Amino acid sequence: MANQIQKILAQLPSVDLLLKQIPTEELTHSKVKEKLQKILAEIRQAVLAGDMTEAPSEQEIIALTLDELDKHQYSFKRVINATGTILHTNLGRSNLSERVRQQLNEVSFNYSNLEFDLSNGQRGSRYSHLVSVIQKLTGAEDVIVVNNNAAAVLLALNTLADQKEVLVSRGELVEIGGAFRIPEVVTAAGGEIVEVGTTNRTHIKDFREGVNENTGALLKVHTSNYRIIGFTAKADLAELAELAKEHGLPLIDDLGSGLLIDMRQFGLPYEPSIREVLKLGADIVTFSGDKLLGGPQAGIIVGKKKYIEQMKKNQLLRAIRIDKMTLAALEATLSLYLDEKEAIREIPTLRMIAQKPEEIAEKAQTLKERLDDISDQLQVEVLPDDSKIGGGSYPEHLLPTFAVTLKSQTDTADELQTKLREQKVPIISRVKNERNYLDLRTIEVADFDVIAAEIAKMFA
Ligand SMILES: *Cc1c(COP(=O)(O)O)cnc(C)c1O
């Protein structure tokens, strides 16, 4: 018996021998080796316990190892966004800055003063950490942050207009991708929507006529993802603010993206900043953390302290509050804006918008050279194209860009697109004119190694 066991153990292949038969990259080599050692140890134990009376073949051990490795591949993983759409909602909108990485490391892997006031040792508020930076950047009296901007609008309306009427222009009854509809959010918040004006024209007198003793708030919504053009009119913010003040009503402005800097410097059309909107008289402004701001997913509510105090007491807040990682990422992102040049350099969303076509062309040329010699089957060419900002921001505005385009002798453009998407690090491309476009606006130089390796594997 003991002899039999010794014989089986002696038949087991060595780790090194097996390792040679599993294709690995440098990065995963030690992981594969570790897994092989673990599986061999388990097999030895089973043999010693008499549970295994025959040595498994090399192929069986390798299959077991690959199965094990597969189990620890995450479903949620990084991809290369080669679409050129910067705020691609399906691909995670804004990439976070390196500064955020450091701050996350510091506060989410350690205990923190999340809700602890270090000045007196008493319980504190998680929102207090953002007050000073938000005041500096927007002039707002106070701030509160929730899960996303949809939740921000919900909290603001539920706090200020539950069981009351909410006046909105018919031209601003927007639907944002992923089923956020203003009329439904107002209803979900317990309010009753009162539409004023018409689709193309709404005047201040329409709002004035709509106000009565049941009115809870005036709501203005940024028509992020569409434009009404032609014969149009809007009640302007200053007039709305005056009307709201006359009646002691809060004026809520859902800005959607929310800007802290002037985007005209990148050739984009004028949009008022959060500071300007507050100055014109909005009492409450809501915006997203992960659209043009370039931070984590969050809904930021800024404005009058008396209204924000009421929101802090709303039970709903507990259900939609942010966690410590979001708070850390948001404070780090906002603090970059204290120096605008630094913000543009460090925040990926702004950096991608700010890139000049000639810089992108240069990046495209470098990537093309990396891909040129991969295969005779692959034709690589740099072509001009247009990028989009995405996330419902500047819907009609395209940014001139350059793409590395791929054409395969053996696959159709759609087949090649699928293959690119099925790699370990998926590459999400755009198909146009029978070619796969890899837009260099949303690809960082640091991604080139991965892209070249994945495409080389496809043609190996
Ligand atoms: C994007 C957007 C929202 C929803 O924001 P999320 O952060 O995605 O929840 C709400 N209102 C407007 C005007 C928007 O543009």
The ligand as a Gaussian input file, in Angstrom:
#p B3LYP/6-31G(d) Opt

LIG

0 1
 C      -27.275000      63.107000     -16.147000
 C      -28.388000      63.885000     -15.608000
 C      -29.124000      63.406000     -14.506000
 C      -28.829000      62.092000     -13.859000
 O      -27.574000      62.133000     -13.242000
 P      -26.923000      60.773000     -12.694000
 O      -25.725000      61.250000     -11.930000
 O      -26.599000      59.961000     -13.892000
 O      -27.928000      60.139000     -11.814000
 C      -30.145000      64.192000     -14.036000
 N      -30.452000      65.373000     -14.614000
 C      -29.768000      65.862000     -15.670000
 C      -30.183000      67.174000     -16.264000
 C      -28.717000      65.135000     -16.200000
 O      -28.025000      65.615000     -17.257000

